[in-house]
Amino acid sequence: MTDHESTDRPTAIEFGLDTFGDVTQTPEGGAISQAQVIRNVVEEGVLADQVGLSFFGVGEHHREDFAVSAPDVVLAAIAARTTNIHLGSAVTVLSSDDPVRVYQRFATLDAVSNGRAEVILGRGSFTESFPLFGYDLSDYETLFEEKLELFAALRAEKPVTWSGSTRASLTDQAVFPTTESGSLRTWVGVGGSPESVVRTARYGLPMMLAIIGGSPVRFAPYVDLYRRALTQFEQPFDAVGMHSPGYVAATDEDARNEFFSHYQGMHARIGASRGWPPLTRLQFDAEASVEGALYVGSPETVAQKMARNIEALGVSRFDLKYGAGTLSHERMMTNIELYGTQVVPRVKELLAESAAVRLAG
């Protein structure tokens, strides 16, 4: 038995959705304004609440192909029209922001949502925010390390004394507003580096694994490392989540055919600046297979794959990144509905059946 399969494994699994606010098209391929995309994201968040999901996350970007640069504002609009769903970033680029302002904004979101706010902190997969806000990319590591240290101190919601090289020092400084629960639920997004895993454990924060390519099972050693590091730092066990792209349609063939061109286009657009080769249909189908990182298929296919990887990694939350590139709002709404009403209930059934088998054995 590995560490992530130990008896302290969480039994309740949360299911969420993430969006980066990709600038989409109409079903006929027509252009949509960034403003309309933002309004569509609000509608998607409202539907996520209606179908009973646990979490809705909105990413932060500062580029033409993504509409959302202020997730907390969009999330506040969703909060006003929802009741139960938790709302957070996916992710907040802490390196190019100010930890005090981030805490204040999400504590405010926590207030207007009656305690439903979360934040996922990360360094981001794009670097546009660094020159935009006057930061030097040569300070990439130092910026995140120092700002995460300050943010972790702010979570205690007591006067903070802190000094570093990336912002002004604080001396016995109180920060407002505070949350009614006494702290803001804070995750750290991790792409797979051991250093990031250990750093997350050092602060005793839950870890969100971004699994966007290859076999999800290859991340099992990072879950084990996280648990070992928590023990070493004398931190209590906290949640581990996973975030992966996917799309649900009536059949496997429909899902793959409807999703592929949009995913391929997004891959080409981002890959042009990163030296990626073009994505072939064969490669896409491999990622959508049992062994890959894409959850694309019928409700039963996606549910089976989710249950398998949730168990393999021992995670307590699964967030589906439900859109890609120019995939239309209408198809994303169908994706959300199928995910919430068919996939998630089926995953819960599969996990319950597996647990019963383990107990019987």
Buried (B, 14 or more C-beta within 10 A) or exposed (E): EEBBBEEEBBEEBBBBBBBBBBBBBEEEEEEBEBEBBBBBBBBBBBBBBBBEBBBBBBBBBBBEBBBBBEBBEBBBBBBEEBEEBBBBBBBBBBBBBBBBEBBBBBBBBBBBBEEBBBBBBBBBBBBBBBEEEEBEEEBBEBBBBBBBBBBBBBBEBEEBEBEBEBBEEBEEEEBEEBBEEEEBBBBBBBEBEEEBBBBBBBBBBBBBBBBBBBBBEEBBBBBBBBBBBBEEEEBEBBBBBBBBBBBBBEEBEBBBEBBBBBBBBBBBBBEEEEEEEEBEEEBBBEBBBEEBBBBBBBBBBBBBBBBBBBBBBBBBBBBBBBBBBBBBBEBBBBBBBBBBBBBBBBBBEBBEEBEEEEEEE
